[in-house]
Amino acid sequence: MQRGKGMRFVGDSRIHADRKPNIPKDYSEYPGKTEAFWPNFLLKEWLVGAVFLVGFLCLTAAHPSPLERIADPTDTSYIPMPDWYFLFLYELLKYSYASGPYAVIGLAIPGVAFTALLLVPFLDRGPERRPQKRPLATGFMLLAVCSVFYLTWEAAAHHDWEKAKEQGKITAQADIDKNAGGYKIYAKQSCITCHGENLQGGSAAPSLIGTGLSAEEVEKIAKDGKGSMPANQYKGSDEDLKKLATFISGLKAE
C-alpha cells in the first residue's frame, strides 16, 4: 500500500503480531465509568443481590405466608380479598360506573393505563427528560400514582379485617358420621346454617370441633346462648338436646 512520497508498508506473515493480555479498557476519561462491567461491576451487583436474597429468605422463614382454609364454594358469606398490590383494582370495581353492567369500564381503565405505559418508549422519542419540560407525561404519571395510592388506602381503610380473619381461619376438622342421631338433630335444628355442614363454623359462628366442652356445657349454651348466639335457639326436646350435646362434645380434632 502506497502512502506519502513513495513510502511503502510491507507486511510479512512470518512476523507474529504481539498479543496484548485481555485487560479491561481504560474508562478514566469517562466520568462515572471507571471500571469494567465484567467482572468488576457485575460482581458487586451479584453480591448486593445475594445479600437481599438471603435477607428475603430469612424473612419468609421467620414469618410464613398467612394461609387460609381451603376454598369452599358453598360458603356464600366469604368475601375474597386480593393481595395488597391489587387492592386499588378491588376498590375501583366498587364504584357504580366500574362494576355491574359497567364492569367493562372498570377493567378497561387500568388496561388502557398499563398499555399506554408500555407504549411510551415507542411513542415518545423526544430528547428532553426533565419532568417540567414534559407536562403531559408527568401529569398523567402523577395522576396514575395518586390514584393507585388513594384507591389502595380506601380499600384497606374500609375493609373489616377482623371479620376477614375469621372467615379465612383454618379450623380443625374431624371425621363426622352424618348418619349419627346427634348429627341428624344438629341438621334438623338449623344449626347447620351458622356452623356449617361439617361443623367447621363460619363468619357468624365458631367451629364446634374440638371445643373441649362437656355435654352439660353444650346444653347450657344451646339454651342460654353465648356471644352472638341468642338464647332459646334450640327448639327440640330435652332428650334430643342431650344426644346433640353428647355428639358435639365428642367431636375431636384430627
C-alpha positions in Angstrom: 0.0 0.0 0.0 1.5 3.3 -1.1 1.2 6.4 1.0 3.0 9.7 1.1 6.0 10.2 -1.2 6.7 6.8 -2.4 6.7 5.2 1.1 5.7 1.6 1.1 4.5 -0.5 4.1 5.1 -4.2 3.7 3.5 -6.8 5.8 5.3 -10.1 6.4 3.1 -13.0 7.5 6.2 -14.7 9.2 6.3 -12.0 11.8 3.9 -12.6 14.6 1.9 -9.7 16.0 2.3 -9.0 19.7 -0.8 -10.2 21.5 -1.8 -7.9 24.4 -3.3 -9.5 27.5 -7.1 -9.4 27.9 -7.3 -6.4 30.3 -10.2 -4.1 30.9 -10.4 -0.9 28.9 -9.4 2.4 30.5 -12.5 4.4 31.2 -10.8 7.1 33.1 -11.8 9.8 30.6 -15.5 8.9 31.1 -16.7 10.3 34.5 -18.7 7.7 36.4 -17.5 4.8 34.3 -14.1 4.0 35.8 -14.4 0.2 35.9 -15.2 -2.6 33.6 -18.7 -4.2 33.6 -17.2 -7.7 33.6 -16.1 -8.8 36.1 -15.8 -5.8 38.4 -19.3 -4.1 38.3 -21.2 -7.4 37.8 -19.5 -9.0 40.8 -20.6 -6.1 43.0 -24.2 -6.3 41.7 -24.2 -10.1 42.4 -23.0 -9.6 45.9 -25.7 -7.0 46.7 -28.4 -9.2 45.1 -27.2 -12.2 47.2 -27.4 -10.2 50.4 -31.0 -9.2 49.6 -31.9 -12.7 48.6 -30.6 -14.2 51.9 -32.4 -11.5 53.8 -35.7 -12.2 52.0 -35.3 -16.0 52.6 -34.8 -15.3 56.3 -37.9 -13.1 56.4 -40.0 -15.8 54.8 -38.7 -18.4 57.2 -39.4 -16.2 60.2 -42.8 -15.1 59.1 -44.5 -17.7 56.9 -47.3 -16.8 54.5 -50.7 -16.4 56.3 -52.5 -19.2 54.6 -56.3 -19.6 54.8 -58.6 -22.6 54.8 -59.4 -24.5 51.7 -61.8 -22.6 49.4 -65.4 -23.6 50.0 -67.7 -22.7 47.0 -70.8 -23.4 49.2 -69.8 -20.6 51.7 -71.5 -17.6 50.1 -70.7 -15.4 53.1 -67.0 -15.5 52.4 -65.6 -12.3 50.8 -62.4 -12.8 49.0 -59.7 -10.2 49.3 -56.8 -9.7 46.8 -53.2 -9.1 47.8 -52.1 -5.5 48.6 -50.8 -4.8 45.1 -54.2 -5.4 43.6 -56.2 -3.5 46.3 -56.6 -0.5 44.0 -58.3 -2.6 41.3 -60.5 -4.2 44.0 -61.6 -0.7 45.2 -62.1 0.6 41.7 -64.7 -2.2 41.0 -66.8 -1.0 43.9 -67.8 2.2 42.2 -71.1 2.4 40.3 -69.7 3.1 36.9 -66.9 0.5 37.1 -68.9 -2.6 38.3 -72.1 -4.5 37.5 -73.2 -3.7 33.9 -70.3 -1.2 33.7 -67.6 -3.8 34.7 -66.1 -3.4 31.2 -65.2 0.2 32.0 -63.7 -0.8 35.3 -61.5 -3.3 33.6 -60.7 -1.1 30.6 -59.4 1.9 32.7 -56.3 0.0 34.1 -55.9 -1.9 30.9 -55.6 1.4 28.9 -53.3 2.9 31.5 -50.8 -0.1 31.5 -50.9 -0.3 27.7 -50.1 3.4 27.4 -47.2 2.9 29.9 -45.9 0.0 27.8 -46.0 2.1 24.6 -44.4 5.2 26.0 -40.8 4.3 24.8 -42.2 3.8 21.3 -44.4 6.9 21.1 -42.2 9.5 22.9 -38.8 9.8 21.2 -38.1 13.3 22.3 -34.6 14.0 23.8 -36.0 16.0 26.7 -36.1 14.2 30.0 -36.7 16.9 32.6 -40.2 16.5 34.1 -41.1 20.2 33.8 -40.4 20.0 30.1 -42.8 17.1 29.7 -46.1 18.3 31.3 -48.4 15.7 29.7 -46.3 12.7 30.6 -45.5 14.0 34.1 -49.2 14.9 34.7 -50.6 11.5 33.7 -47.9 9.7 35.7 -48.7 11.7 38.8 -52.4 11.1 38.3 -51.9 7.4 38.0 -49.6 7.2 41.1 -52.0 9.3 43.2 -55.0 7.2 42.0 -53.3 3.9 42.9 -52.3 5.2 46.4 -55.8 6.6 47.1 -57.7 3.5 46.0 -55.3 1.3 47.9 -55.8 3.4 51.1 -59.6 3.4 50.7 -59.8 -0.4 50.2 -57.6 -1.1 53.3 -59.4 1.5 55.5 -62.9 0.3 54.8 -62.3 -3.5 54.9 -63.3 -5.4 58.0 -60.0 -7.2 58.6 -61.2 -9.0 61.8 -64.2 -10.5 60.0 -62.0 -11.5 57.1 -59.6 -13.2 59.5 -62.4 -15.2 61.0 -63.7 -16.1 57.5 -60.4 -17.5 56.3 -59.2 -19.0 59.6 -58.0 -22.6 59.2 -60.3 -24.6 61.5 -59.9 -28.1 63.0 -61.6 -30.9 61.1 -63.0 -34.2 62.3 -64.4 -37.4 60.8 -68.1 -36.7 61.1 -70.7 -39.5 61.0 -73.6 -37.8 59.2 -75.8 -40.9 59.9 -75.4 -40.5 63.7 -78.5 -39.4 65.6 -76.8 -36.4 67.0 -75.9 -35.1 63.6 -79.5 -35.5 62.3 -80.7 -33.5 65.3 -78.0 -30.9 64.5 -79.2 -30.5 60.9 -82.9 -30.6 61.9 -82.4 -27.7 64.4 -80.9 -25.5 61.6 -77.6 -25.3 63.5 -76.1 -26.2 60.1 -77.0 -22.7 58.8 -74.4 -20.9 61.0 -72.0 -23.6 62.0 -71.7 -25.3 58.6 -72.3 -28.7 57.2 -69.1 -30.1 58.7 -69.4 -28.1 62.0 -66.4 -26.1 60.8 -68.1 -22.8 61.7 -68.4 -19.7 59.6 -68.3 -15.9 59.7 -71.0 -15.7 62.3 -70.4 -18.8 64.3 -67.4 -20.7 65.7 -66.3 -24.2 64.9 -67.9 -27.0 67.0 -65.0 -29.4 66.5 -62.6 -29.9 69.5 -64.3 -27.4 71.7 -63.2 -29.1 74.9 -66.7 -28.5 76.3 -68.6 -31.2 78.3 -72.1 -32.3 77.2 -73.6 -30.3 80.1 -71.8 -27.1 79.0 -73.0 -27.6 75.4 -76.6 -28.0 76.7 -76.3 -24.8 78.7 -75.0 -22.8 75.7 -77.8 -24.2 73.5 -80.4 -22.9 76.0 -78.8 -19.7 77.3 -76.8 -18.7 74.2 -73.3 -17.3 74.1 -71.7 -14.4 72.3 -73.6 -13.6 69.1 -75.8 -16.7 69.6 -79.1 -15.6 71.3 -80.8 -17.7 74.0 -83.5 -20.3 73.3 -82.2 -21.2 69.8 -82.8 -24.8 70.5 -86.5 -25.8 69.9 -86.4 -29.6 70.4 -86.9 -31.9 73.3 -84.6 -32.4 76.3 -83.8 -35.9 75.2 -82.7 -34.8 71.7 -80.7 -32.0 73.3 -78.7 -34.5 75.3 -78.0 -36.5 72.2 -76.9 -33.4 70.4 -74.7 -32.2 73.2 -73.1 -35.6 73.5 -72.4 -35.7 69.8 -70.8 -32.2 69.8 -68.7 -32.7 72.9 -67.4 -36.0 71.5 -66.0 -34.4 68.3 -62.2 -34.4 68.4 -59.9 -32.6 66.1 -57.8 -34.7 63.9 
